[in-house]
Amino acid sequence: MEKTKSKIDRYFTLKSKFPELFGPIDVDDPRVREILHTGTWLFLPTPLHGNGPRIGIMRSGMYSADKYTIEEVMRLVNAMQEIIMLEDDYAILQGAVFIGDFKNSTMAHMMQMTPSLMKKMTVHSEEAVPLRPKAQHFINTIAGFEPIFNMVKPMMSAKQQKRLFVHGSKMDSLTKEIPVKYLPKEYGGENGSVEEIIAEWDKKLDQYRDYFKRSGEWGTDEKLRPGKAIDFESLFGIDGSFRKLDVD
């Protein structure tokens, strides 16, 4: 019970403190739909093995890092994840496996991933969201991925660190863990096409229009928190970006 209360508290605290990442989206904002239509993030229709974890794919190379910020992208991703939590029993019971596909990604995409942002996303994933990451796979990694990976990994719990798998460009290595039939048609699989998945999520955003309008009223007021206030500076005070790293 205490763990559940803690997750609920953390979830709404993060939504209130960092709305640019975790706040409700405006489904009628053209930029929200534009990002959705790039196919940067996909939740696949069939879970792993038919009744296992939900599968999510992040394709960072699909959006323009010159036009959109990573905060805009992740805000949409978090909204999609919220919909999953509301209606997807497989995800709640079995968790989710995530694939990070870096095909066509550039250093401009990497530079958007500041340590502070990655820390916020890690805390949100591990301490706030009732959606257990069962594994995270990375494919088509580019030069510059490794130093970022090595910086982010220690931010994660020991359990989650053991669930990270880097496959480089070896698709056959990935499909040993996730059989190809559970991947989208564009990856040689049978789990929907990117176009079909985007169209389905267009409909979902329409269905949740009123929900996201109402959810803007939900959050926390830190002035009313009993006891010691959360030290956000200490928790997320890692500043700077990966521009300082040697990524050659």
MIMAR-326380 format. One record per residue: x, y, z of N, C-alpha, C in turn; residue number from 1; residue in one letter. Coordinates in steps of 0.1 Angstrom, whole numbers. Example, Ala and Ser with C-alpha at 12.3 -4.5 7.8 and 13.67 -1.06 7.14 Angstrom:
BEGIN
+-------+-------+-------+-------+-------+-------+-------+-------+-------+-----+------+
!   npx !   npy !   npz !  capx !  capy !  capz !   cpx !   cpy !   cpz ! seq ! type !
+-------+-------+-------+-------+-------+-------+-------+-------+-------+-----+------+
!   132 !   -57 !    78 !   123 !   -45 !    78 !   132 !   -33 !    78 !   1 !    A !
!   128 !   -22 !    71 !   137 !   -11 !    71 !   129 !     0 !    79 !   2 !    S !
+-------+-------+-------+-------+-------+-------+-------+-------+-------+-----+------+
***
This chain:
BEGIN
+-------+-------+-------+-------+-------+-------+-------+-------+-------+-----+------+
!   npx !   npy !   npz !  capx !  capy !  capz !   cpx !   cpy !   cpz ! seq ! type !
+-------+-------+-------+-------+-------+-------+-------+-------+-------+-----+------+
!     8 !   -12 !     0 !     0 !     0 !     0 !     9 !    13 !     0 !   1 !    M !
!    19 !    13 !     8 !    28 !    25 !     9 !    35 !    27 !    -4 !   2 !    E !
!    39 !    16 !   -11 !    46 !    17 !   -24 !    36 !    23 !   -34 !   3 !    K !
!    24 !    19 !   -34 !    14 !    24 !   -43 !    11 !    39 !   -41 !   4 !    T !
!    10 !    43 !   -28 !     8 !    57 !   -24 !    20 !    65 !   -29 !   5 !    K !
!    32 !    60 !   -27 !    44 !    67 !   -31 !    44 !    69 !   -46 !   6 !    S !
!    40 !    59 !   -54 !    40 !    60 !   -69 !    30 !    71 !   -73 !   7 !    K !
!    18 !    71 !   -67 !     8 !    80 !   -71 !    13 !    94 !   -68 !   8 !    I !
!    19 !    96 !   -56 !    24 !   109 !   -52 !    35 !   114 !   -62 !   9 !    D !
!    44 !   105 !   -65 !    55 !   109 !   -74 !    50 !   112 !   -88 !  10 !    R !
!    40 !   104 !   -92 !    34 !   106 !  -106 !    28 !   120 !  -107 !  11 !    Y !
!    20 !   124 !   -98 !    13 !   137 !   -99 !    23 !   148 !   -95 !  12 !    F !
!    33 !   146 !   -87 !    42 !   156 !   -84 !    51 !   159 !   -96 !  13 !    T !
!    55 !   149 !  -103 !    63 !   152 !  -116 !    54 !   159 !  -126 !  14 !    L !
!    41 !   155 !  -127 !    33 !   162 !  -137 !    32 !   177 !  -134 !  15 !    K !
!    31 !   180 !  -121 !    29 !   194 !  -117 !    42 !   202 !  -118 !  16 !    S !
!    53 !   195 !  -114 !    66 !   202 !  -114 !    72 !   204 !  -128 !  17 !    K !
!    70 !   194 !  -137 !    76 !   194 !  -150 !    66 !   192 !  -161 !  18 !    F !
!    56 !   201 !  -163 !    45 !   200 !  -172 !    50 !   199 !  -187 !  19 !    P !
!    62 !   205 !  -189 !    68 !   204 !  -203 !    71 !   190 !  -207 !  20 !    E !
!    73 !   181 !  -197 !    75 !   167 !  -200 !    64 !   157 !  -197 !  21 !    L !
!    57 !   160 !  -186 !    47 !   151 !  -180 !    33 !   156 !  -180 !  22 !    F !
!    31 !   169 !  -184 !    18 !   175 !  -183 !     9 !   170 !  -194 !  23 !    G !
!    -4 !   173 !  -194 !   -13 !   169 !  -204 !   -11 !   175 !  -217 !  24 !    P !
!   -13 !   168 !  -228 !   -12 !   174 !  -241 !   -25 !   180 !  -246 !  25 !    I !
!   -24 !   189 !  -256 !   -35 !   194 !  -263 !   -36 !   186 !  -276 !  26 !    D !
!   -46 !   177 !  -277 !   -46 !   168 !  -288 !   -49 !   176 !  -301 !  27 !    V !
!   -54 !   188 !  -300 !   -56 !   196 !  -312 !   -45 !   205 !  -316 !  28 !    D !
!   -34 !   204 !  -309 !   -22 !   212 !  -312 !   -16 !   205 !  -325 !  29 !    D !
!   -14 !   213 !  -335 !    -9 !   207 !  -348 !     5 !   201 !  -346 !  30 !    P !
!    13 !   206 !  -337 !    27 !   200 !  -335 !    26 !   186 !  -328 !  31 !    R !
!    16 !   184 !  -320 !    14 !   171 !  -314 !    11 !   161 !  -324 !  32 !    V !
!     2 !   164 !  -334 !    -2 !   155 !  -344 !    10 !   153 !  -354 !  33 !    R !
!    17 !   164 !  -356 !    29 !   163 !  -365 !    39 !   153 !  -360 !  34 !    E !
!    42 !   154 !  -347 !    51 !   144 !  -340 !    46 !   130 !  -341 !  35 !    I !
!    33 !   129 !  -338 !    27 !   115 !  -339 !    28 !   109 !  -353 !  36 !    L !
!    26 !   118 !  -363 !    26 !   113 !  -377 !    40 !   110 !  -382 !  37 !    H !
!    51 !   114 !  -375 !    64 !   110 !  -379 !    67 !    95 !  -375 !  38 !    T !
!    59 !    90 !  -367 !    61 !    76 !  -363 !    73 !    74 !  -354 !  39 !    G !
!    76 !    85 !  -346 !    88 !    84 !  -337 !    85 !    74 !  -326 !  40 !    T !
!    73 !    74 !  -321 !    70 !    64 !  -311 !    58 !    55 !  -315 !  41 !    W !
!    60 !    42 !  -313 !    49 !    33 !  -317 !    47 !    23 !  -305 !  42 !    L !
!    34 !    21 !  -302 !    30 !    10 !  -293 !    24 !     0 !  -302 !  43 !    F !
!    29 !   -12 !  -303 !    25 !   -22 !  -312 !    12 !   -29 !  -308 !  44 !    L !
!     3 !   -33 !  -317 !   -10 !   -38 !  -313 !   -10 !   -51 !  -306 !  45 !    P !
!    -1 !   -60 !  -309 !    -1 !   -73 !  -303 !    11 !   -74 !  -293 !  46 !    T !
!     8 !   -78 !  -280 !    19 !   -79 !  -271 !    28 !   -90 !  -274 !  47 !    P !
!    40 !   -90 !  -268 !    50 !  -101 !  -270 !    44 !  -115 !  -266 !  48 !    L !
!    45 !  -124 !  -275 !    40 !  -138 !  -274 !    25 !  -138 !  -273 !  49 !    H !
!    18 !  -128 !  -277 !     4 !  -127 !  -277 !    -3 !  -123 !  -264 !  50 !    G !
!     4 !  -126 !  -253 !    -2 !  -123 !  -240 !     8 !  -118 !  -230 !  51 !    N !
!    20 !  -113 !  -235 !    30 !  -108 !  -226 !    31 !   -93 !  -226 !  52 !    G !
!    43 !   -88 !  -224 !    45 !   -74 !  -222 !    41 !   -66 !  -235 !  53 !    P !
!    36 !   -54 !  -234 !    34 !   -45 !  -245 !    47 !   -41 !  -251 !  54 !    R !
!    48 !   -39 !  -264 !    60 !   -35 !  -271 !    59 !   -21 !  -275 !  55 !    I !
!    69 !   -13 !  -272 !    70 !     1 !  -276 !    83 !     3 !  -284 !  56 !    G !
!    83 !    11 !  -295 !    95 !    14 !  -302 !    96 !    29 !  -303 !  57 !    I !
!   108 !    33 !  -300 !   112 !    47 !  -301 !   122 !    48 !  -313 !  58 !    M !
!   118 !    56 !  -323 !   126 !    58 !  -335 !   130 !    73 !  -336 !  59 !    R !
!   140 !    76 !  -328 !   144 !    90 !  -327 !   148 !    97 !  -340 !  60 !    S !
!   153 !    89 !  -350 !   157 !    95 !  -362 !   145 !    99 !  -371 !  61 !    G !
!   133 !    97 !  -367 !   121 !   100 !  -375 !   117 !   115 !  -373 !  62 !    M !
!   120 !   121 !  -363 !   116 !   135 !  -361 !   128 !   144 !  -363 !  63 !    Y !
!   125 !   157 !  -368 !   136 !   166 !  -370 !   140 !   173 !  -357 !  64 !    S !
!   153 !   171 !  -353 !   158 !   177 !  -341 !   159 !   192 !  -343 !  65 !    A !
!   158 !   197 !  -355 !   159 !   212 !  -357 !   145 !   218 !  -355 !  66 !    D !
!   134 !   210 !  -357 !   121 !   215 !  -356 !   114 !   212 !  -343 !  67 !    K !
!   117 !   201 !  -337 !   110 !   197 !  -325 !   120 !   194 !  -313 !  68 !    Y !
!   116 !   197 !  -301 !   125 !   194 !  -290 !   122 !   180 !  -284 !  69 !    T !
!   131 !   174 !  -277 !   129 !   161 !  -271 !   118 !   162 !  -261 !  70 !    I !
!   117 !   174 !  -254 !   106 !   175 !  -244 !    92 !   174 !  -251 !  71 !    E !
!    91 !   180 !  -263 !    78 !   179 !  -270 !    75 !   164 !  -273 !  72 !    E !
!    85 !   157 !  -278 !    84 !   143 !  -282 !    80 !   135 !  -270 !  73 !    V !
!    87 !   137 !  -259 !    85 !   128 !  -247 !    72 !   132 !  -240 !  74 !    M !
!    67 !   144 !  -242 !    54 !   147 !  -236 !    43 !   140 !  -243 !  75 !    R !
!    44 !   138 !  -256 !    35 !   130 !  -264 !    36 !   115 !  -260 !  76 !    L !
!    49 !   111 !  -259 !    51 !    97 !  -255 !    45 !    94 !  -241 !  77 !    V !
!    46 !   103 !  -232 !    41 !   101 !  -219 !    26 !   101 !  -219 !  78 !    N !
!    20 !   109 !  -227 !     5 !   109 !  -229 !     0 !    96 !  -235 !  79 !    A !
!     8 !    91 !  -245 !     4 !    78 !  -251 !     5 !    67 !  -240 !  80 !    M !
!    16 !    68 !  -232 !    18 !    58 !  -221 !     7 !    59 !  -211 !  81 !    Q !
!     2 !    71 !  -209 !   -10 !    72 !  -199 !   -22 !    65 !  -205 !  82 !    E !
!   -24 !    66 !  -218 !   -36 !    59 !  -224 !   -34 !    44 !  -222 !  83 !    I !
!   -22 !    40 !  -225 !   -19 !    25 !  -223 !   -22 !    21 !  -209 !  84 !    I !
!   -18 !    29 !  -199 !   -21 !    25 !  -185 !   -36 !    25 !  -182 !  85 !    M !
!   -44 !    33 !  -189 !   -58 !    34 !  -186 !   -66 !    22 !  -193 !  86 !    L !
!   -61 !    17 !  -204 !   -69 !     7 !  -211 !   -62 !    -6 !  -215 !  87 !    E !
!   -50 !    -8 !  -211 !   -42 !   -20 !  -216 !   -39 !   -29 !  -204 !  88 !    D !
!   -47 !   -39 !  -202 !   -44 !   -49 !  -191 !   -31 !   -56 !  -193 !  89 !    D !
!   -27 !   -59 !  -205 !   -15 !   -66 !  -207 !    -3 !   -58 !  -202 !  90 !    Y !
!    -3 !   -45 !  -205 !     8 !   -36 !  -200 !     8 !   -35 !  -185 !  91 !    A !
!    -3 !   -34 !  -179 !    -3 !   -33 !  -164 !     1 !   -45 !  -157 !  92 !    I !
!    -3 !   -57 !  -162 !     0 !   -70 !  -156 !    14 !   -75 !  -160 !  93 !    L !
!    18 !   -73 !  -173 !    30 !   -79 !  -178 !    41 !   -69 !  -180 !  94 !    Q !
!    38 !   -56 !  -179 !    48 !   -46 !  -181 !    50 !   -43 !  -196 !  95 !    G !
!    62 !   -38 !  -200 !    64 !   -35 !  -214 !    79 !   -37 !  -217 !  96 !    A !
!    82 !   -40 !  -230 !    95 !   -40 !  -235 !    97 !   -29 !  -245 !  97 !    V !
!   108 !   -22 !  -244 !   110 !   -11 !  -253 !   122 !   -13 !  -262 !  98 !    F !
!   121 !    -8 !  -274 !   131 !    -9 !  -284 !   135 !     6 !  -288 !  99 !    I !
!   148 !     9 !  -287 !   152 !    22 !  -291 !   160 !    20 !  -304 ! 100 !    G !
!   154 !    24 !  -316 !   160 !    22 !  -329 !   166 !    36 !  -333 ! 101 !    D !
!   179 !    36 !  -334 !   186 !    49 !  -337 !   189 !    51 !  -352 ! 102 !    F !
!   183 !    43 !  -361 !   185 !    45 !  -375 !   181 !    59 !  -379 ! 103 !    K !
!   190 !    65 !  -387 !   188 !    79 !  -391 !   189 !    90 !  -380 ! 104 !    N !
!   193 !    86 !  -368 !   195 !    95 !  -357 !   208 !   103 !  -360 ! 105 !    S !
!   209 !   115 !  -355 !   221 !   123 !  -357 !   226 !   128 !  -343 ! 106 !    T !
!   237 !   134 !  -343 !   242 !   140 !  -331 !   233 !   151 !  -326 ! 107 !    M !
!   226 !   157 !  -335 !   216 !   167 !  -330 !   205 !   161 !  -321 ! 108 !    A !
!   201 !   149 !  -324 !   192 !   142 !  -315 !   198 !   139 !  -302 ! 109 !    H !
!   211 !   134 !  -302 !   218 !   130 !  -290 !   220 !   142 !  -281 ! 110 !    M !
!   223 !   154 !  -287 !   225 !   166 !  -279 !   213 !   171 !  -271 ! 111 !    M !
!   201 !   166 !  -276 !   189 !   170 !  -269 !   187 !   163 !  -256 ! 112 !    Q !
!   194 !   152 !  -254 !   193 !   143 !  -243 !   202 !   147 !  -231 ! 113 !    M !
!   199 !   158 !  -224 !   207 !   163 !  -214 !   206 !   153 !  -202 ! 114 !    T !
!   217 !   153 !  -193 !   216 !   145 !  -181 !   204 !   148 !  -172 ! 115 !    P !
!   201 !   160 !  -171 !   189 !   164 !  -163 !   176 !   158 !  -168 ! 116 !    S !
!   174 !   159 !  -181 !   162 !   153 !  -187 !   162 !   138 !  -186 ! 117 !    L !
!   173 !   131 !  -188 !   174 !   117 !  -187 !   171 !   112 !  -172 ! 118 !    M !
!   176 !   120 !  -163 !   173 !   117 !  -149 !   158 !   118 !  -146 ! 119 !    K !
!   152 !   128 !  -151 !   137 !   130 !  -149 !   130 !   118 !  -155 ! 120 !    K !
!   134 !   114 !  -167 !   127 !   103 !  -173 !   129 !    90 !  -166 ! 121 !    M !
!   141 !    88 !  -160 !   144 !    76 !  -153 !   136 !    75 !  -140 ! 122 !    T !
!   135 !    86 !  -132 !   128 !    87 !  -120 !   113 !    85 !  -123 ! 123 !    V !
!   108 !    91 !  -134 !    94 !    89 !  -138 !    91 !    75 !  -141 ! 124 !    H !
!   100 !    68 !  -148 !    98 !    54 !  -152 !    99 !    45 !  -141 ! 125 !    S !
!   108 !    47 !  -132 !   110 !    37 !  -121 !   102 !    40 !  -108 ! 126 !    E !
!    99 !    53 !  -106 !    93 !    56 !   -93 !    79 !    61 !   -94 ! 127 !    E !
!    74 !    64 !  -106 !    61 !    70 !  -107 !    51 !    62 !  -116 ! 128 !    A !
!    56 !    56 !  -126 !    47 !    50 !  -136 !    44 !    35 !  -132 ! 129 !    V !
!    32 !    31 !  -131 !    29 !    17 !  -128 !    30 !     8 !  -140 ! 130 !    P !
!    40 !     9 !  -148 !    42 !     2 !  -160 !    56 !    -3 !  -160 ! 131 !    L !
!    58 !   -16 !  -156 !    72 !   -21 !  -154 !    80 !   -23 !  -167 ! 132 !    R !
!    91 !   -17 !  -169 !   100 !   -19 !  -180 !   106 !   -33 !  -178 ! 133 !    P !
!   103 !   -43 !  -187 !   108 !   -56 !  -185 !   121 !   -58 !  -193 ! 134 !    K !
!   123 !   -49 !  -203 !   136 !   -50 !  -210 !   137 !   -37 !  -219 ! 135 !    A !
!   149 !   -32 !  -222 !   151 !   -21 !  -231 !   162 !   -26 !  -241 ! 136 !    Q !
!   158 !   -26 !  -254 !   168 !   -30 !  -264 !   171 !   -18 !  -273 ! 137 !    H !
!   184 !   -18 !  -277 !   189 !    -7 !  -285 !   195 !   -12 !  -298 ! 138 !    F !
!   190 !    -7 !  -310 !   195 !   -12 !  -322 !   199 !     0 !  -331 ! 139 !    I !
!   207 !    -3 !  -341 !   212 !     7 !  -351 !   218 !    19 !  -343 ! 140 !    N !
!   226 !    16 !  -333 !   232 !    26 !  -325 !   243 !    34 !  -333 ! 141 !    T !
!   244 !    46 !  -330 !   254 !    55 !  -338 !   265 !    59 !  -329 ! 142 !    I !
!   276 !    65 !  -335 !   287 !    70 !  -327 !   282 !    80 !  -318 ! 143 !    A !
!   285 !    81 !  -306 !   279 !    90 !  -297 !   268 !    84 !  -288 ! 144 !    G !
!   263 !    72 !  -292 !   254 !    65 !  -283 !   261 !    60 !  -270 ! 145 !    F !
!   273 !    54 !  -272 !   279 !    48 !  -261 !   282 !    57 !  -249 ! 146 !    E !
!   287 !    69 !  -251 !   290 !    78 !  -239 !   277 !    82 !  -232 ! 147 !    P !
!   266 !    84 !  -240 !   253 !    87 !  -234 !   248 !    75 !  -226 ! 148 !    I !
!   249 !    64 !  -232 !   244 !    51 !  -225 !   251 !    49 !  -212 ! 149 !    F !
!   265 !    51 !  -213 !   273 !    49 !  -201 !   270 !    60 !  -190 ! 150 !    N !
!   265 !    71 !  -194 !   262 !    82 !  -184 !   248 !    79 !  -178 ! 151 !    M !
!   239 !    74 !  -186 !   225 !    72 !  -182 !   224 !    60 !  -173 ! 152 !    V !
!   231 !    49 !  -177 !   229 !    36 !  -170 !   231 !    37 !  -155 ! 153 !    K !
!   241 !    44 !  -149 !   242 !    45 !  -135 !   230 !    52 !  -128 ! 154 !    P !
!   222 !    60 !  -136 !   210 !    66 !  -130 !   199 !    56 !  -127 ! 155 !    M !
!   200 !    44 !  -133 !   190 !    34 !  -132 !   192 !    25 !  -120 ! 156 !    M !
!   182 !    18 !  -115 !   183 !     8 !  -105 !   191 !    -4 !  -110 ! 157 !    S !
!   197 !   -11 !  -101 !   205 !   -23 !  -105 !   196 !   -33 !  -113 ! 158 !    A !
!   184 !   -34 !  -109 !   175 !   -43 !  -116 !   173 !   -39 !  -131 ! 159 !    K !
!   171 !   -26 !  -133 !   168 !   -21 !  -146 !   181 !   -21 !  -155 ! 160 !    Q !
!   193 !   -19 !  -148 !   205 !   -20 !  -156 !   207 !   -34 !  -162 ! 161 !    Q !
!   202 !   -44 !  -155 !   204 !   -58 !  -160 !   194 !   -61 !  -172 ! 162 !    K !
!   185 !   -51 !  -174 !   175 !   -53 !  -184 !   178 !   -45 !  -197 ! 163 !    R !
!   190 !   -40 !  -198 !   194 !   -32 !  -209 !   202 !   -41 !  -219 ! 164 !    L !
!   199 !   -40 !  -232 !   206 !   -49 !  -242 !   209 !   -40 !  -254 ! 165 !    F !
!   222 !   -39 !  -257 !   226 !   -32 !  -269 !   230 !   -41 !  -280 ! 166 !    V !
!   223 !   -40 !  -292 !   225 !   -50 !  -303 !   233 !   -44 !  -314 ! 167 !    H !
!   236 !   -31 !  -313 !   243 !   -25 !  -325 !   235 !   -25 !  -337 ! 168 !    G !
!   240 !   -30 !  -348 !   232 !   -31 !  -360 !   228 !   -46 !  -363 ! 169 !    S !
!   229 !   -54 !  -353 !   226 !   -68 !  -355 !   211 !   -71 !  -352 ! 170 !    K !
!   203 !   -71 !  -362 !   189 !   -74 !  -361 !   186 !   -88 !  -356 ! 171 !    M !
!   195 !   -97 !  -360 !   193 !  -111 !  -356 !   195 !  -112 !  -341 ! 172 !    D !
!   203 !  -104 !  -335 !   205 !  -104 !  -321 !   192 !   -99 !  -313 ! 173 !    S !
!   186 !   -89 !  -319 !   173 !   -84 !  -313 !   162 !   -95 !  -314 ! 174 !    L !
!   161 !  -101 !  -326 !   150 !  -111 !  -328 !   152 !  -124 !  -320 ! 175 !    T !
!   163 !  -126 !  -314 !   164 !  -137 !  -305 !   156 !  -134 !  -292 ! 176 !    K !
!   155 !  -121 !  -289 !   148 !  -117 !  -277 !   133 !  -114 !  -280 ! 177 !    E !
!   131 !  -108 !  -292 !   117 !  -104 !  -296 !   116 !  -110 !  -310 ! 178 !    I !
!   109 !  -122 !  -311 !   107 !  -128 !  -324 !   102 !  -118 !  -335 ! 179 !    P !
!   107 !  -120 !  -347 !   104 !  -110 !  -357 !    89 !  -108 !  -360 ! 180 !    V !
!    81 !  -118 !  -358 !    67 !  -117 !  -360 !    60 !  -107 !  -352 ! 181 !    K !
!    66 !  -104 !  -340 !    60 !   -94 !  -331 !    65 !   -79 !  -334 ! 182 !    Y !
!    73 !   -78 !  -345 !    77 !   -65 !  -349 !    68 !   -59 !  -360 ! 183 !    L !
!    68 !   -46 !  -363 !    60 !   -41 !  -374 !    64 !   -47 !  -388 ! 184 !    P !
!    55 !   -45 !  -397 !    58 !   -50 !  -411 !    71 !   -44 !  -417 ! 185 !    K !
!    74 !   -32 !  -413 !    86 !   -25 !  -419 !    98 !   -31 !  -413 ! 186 !    E !
!    97 !   -39 !  -403 !   109 !   -46 !  -397 !   109 !   -61 !  -401 ! 187 !    Y !
!   100 !   -65 !  -410 !    98 !   -78 !  -415 !    88 !   -86 !  -407 ! 188 !    G !
!    81 !   -80 !  -398 !    72 !   -87 !  -389 !    57 !   -87 !  -393 ! 189 !    G !
!    49 !   -90 !  -384 !    34 !   -91 !  -387 !    26 !   -83 !  -377 ! 190 !    E !
!    33 !   -74 !  -369 !    26 !   -67 !  -358 !    22 !   -53 !  -363 ! 191 !    N !
!    14 !   -52 !  -373 !     9 !   -40 !  -378 !    19 !   -32 !  -387 ! 192 !    G !
!    14 !   -23 !  -394 !    24 !   -14 !  -402 !    24 !    -1 !  -394 ! 193 !    S !
!    35 !     7 !  -397 !    36 !    20 !  -391 !    24 !    29 !  -394 ! 194 !    V !
!    20 !    29 !  -406 !     9 !    37 !  -411 !    -4 !    33 !  -403 ! 195 !    E !
!    -6 !    20 !  -401 !   -18 !    15 !  -394 !   -18 !    19 !  -379 ! 196 !    E !
!    -6 !    18 !  -373 !    -4 !    21 !  -359 !    -6 !    36 !  -357 ! 197 !    I !
!    -1 !    45 !  -366 !    -3 !    59 !  -364 !   -18 !    63 !  -366 ! 198 !    I !
!   -25 !    56 !  -375 !   -39 !    59 !  -377 !   -47 !    55 !  -365 ! 199 !    A !
!   -43 !    44 !  -359 !   -51 !    40 !  -347 !   -48 !    50 !  -335 ! 200 !    E !
!   -36 !    55 !  -334 !   -33 !    64 !  -323 !   -39 !    78 !  -326 ! 201 !    W !
!   -41 !    82 !  -338 !   -48 !    94 !  -342 !   -63 !    93 !  -336 ! 202 !    D !
!   -69 !    81 !  -337 !   -82 !    79 !  -332 !   -82 !    80 !  -317 ! 203 !    K !
!   -72 !    74 !  -311 !   -71 !    74 !  -296 !   -70 !    88 !  -290 ! 204 !    K !
!   -62 !    96 !  -297 !   -60 !   110 !  -292 !   -74 !   117 !  -292 ! 205 !    L !
!   -81 !   114 !  -303 !   -95 !   121 !  -304 !  -104 !   116 !  -293 ! 206 !    D !
!  -103 !   103 !  -290 !  -111 !    97 !  -279 !  -108 !   103 !  -266 ! 207 !    Q !
!   -95 !   106 !  -264 !   -91 !   111 !  -250 !   -90 !   126 !  -250 ! 208 !    Y !
!   -96 !   133 !  -259 !   -95 !   148 !  -259 !  -100 !   154 !  -246 ! 209 !    R !
!  -112 !   150 !  -242 !  -118 !   155 !  -229 !  -110 !   151 !  -217 ! 210 !    D !
!  -105 !   139 !  -218 !   -97 !   134 !  -206 !   -85 !   143 !  -204 ! 211 !    Y !
!   -77 !   146 !  -214 !   -65 !   154 !  -213 !   -69 !   168 !  -209 ! 212 !    F !
!   -80 !   173 !  -213 !   -85 !   186 !  -208 !   -87 !   186 !  -193 ! 213 !    K !
!   -93 !   176 !  -188 !   -96 !   175 !  -174 !   -84 !   172 !  -166 ! 214 !    R !
!   -75 !   164 !  -172 !   -63 !   160 !  -164 !   -54 !   172 !  -161 ! 215 !    S !
!   -55 !   183 !  -168 !   -47 !   195 !  -164 !   -50 !   200 !  -151 ! 216 !    G !
!   -62 !   196 !  -145 !   -66 !   201 !  -132 !   -60 !   192 !  -121 ! 217 !    E !
!   -53 !   181 !  -124 !   -48 !   171 !  -114 !   -34 !   174 !  -112 ! 218 !    W !
!   -30 !   174 !   -99 !   -16 !   176 !   -96 !   -13 !   177 !   -81 ! 219 !    G !
!    -2 !   183 !   -77 !     1 !   185 !   -63 !     4 !   199 !   -61 ! 220 !    T !
!     2 !   204 !   -48 !     6 !   217 !   -44 !    17 !   215 !   -33 ! 221 !    D !
!    29 !   217 !   -37 !    40 !   215 !   -28 !    39 !   223 !   -15 ! 222 !    E !
!    32 !   234 !   -15 !    31 !   242 !    -3 !    23 !   235 !     8 ! 223 !    K !
!    15 !   226 !     3 !     6 !   219 !    13 !    12 !   205 !    17 ! 224 !    L !
!    24 !   202 !    12 !    30 !   189 !    15 !    34 !   188 !    30 ! 225 !    R !
!    29 !   178 !    38 !    34 !   177 !    52 !    48 !   173 !    52 ! 226 !    P !
!    55 !   177 !    63 !    69 !   173 !    64 !    78 !   181 !    55 ! 227 !    G !
!    89 !   174 !    52 !   100 !   181 !    44 !    96 !   181 !    29 ! 228 !    K !
!    98 !   193 !    23 !    95 !   194 !     9 !   105 !   187 !     1 ! 229 !    A !
!   100 !   182 !   -11 !   109 !   175 !   -20 !   120 !   185 !   -25 ! 230 !    I !
!   133 !   181 !   -24 !   144 !   189 !   -29 !   146 !   186 !   -44 ! 231 !    D !
!   139 !   193 !   -53 !   140 !   191 !   -67 !   154 !   194 !   -72 ! 232 !    F !
!   160 !   204 !   -67 !   174 !   208 !   -71 !   184 !   196 !   -69 ! 233 !    E !
!   182 !   189 !   -57 !   191 !   178 !   -54 !   188 !   166 !   -63 ! 234 !    S !
!   175 !   164 !   -65 !   170 !   152 !   -73 !   174 !   153 !   -87 ! 235 !    L !
!   172 !   165 !   -93 !   173 !   166 !  -108 !   184 !   177 !  -111 ! 236 !    F !
!   193 !   180 !  -102 !   202 !   191 !  -104 !   214 !   189 !  -113 ! 237 !    G !
!   213 !   178 !  -121 !   225 !   175 !  -130 !   223 !   184 !  -142 ! 238 !    I !
!   232 !   194 !  -143 !   230 !   204 !  -154 !   240 !   200 !  -166 ! 239 !    D !
!   239 !   209 !  -176 !   248 !   207 !  -187 !   242 !   197 !  -197 ! 240 !    G !
!   249 !   194 !  -207 !   244 !   185 !  -218 !   256 !   176 !  -222 ! 241 !    S !
!   254 !   168 !  -232 !   264 !   159 !  -237 !   273 !   166 !  -247 ! 242 !    F !
!   272 !   179 !  -249 !   281 !   186 !  -258 !   295 !   185 !  -252 ! 243 !    R !
!   297 !   184 !  -239 !   310 !   184 !  -234 !   317 !   170 !  -235 ! 244 !    K !
!   310 !   160 !  -239 !   316 !   147 !  -240 !   324 !   145 !  -253 ! 245 !    L !
!   334 !   137 !  -252 !   341 !   133 !  -264 !   334 !   121 !  -270 ! 246 !    D !
!   328 !   123 !  -281 !   320 !   112 !  -288 !   327 !   107 !  -300 ! 247 !    V !
!   339 !   110 !  -302 !   346 !   105 !  -314 !   348 !    90 !  -314 ! 248 !    D !
+-------+-------+-------+-------+-------+-------+-------+-------+-------+-----+------+
***
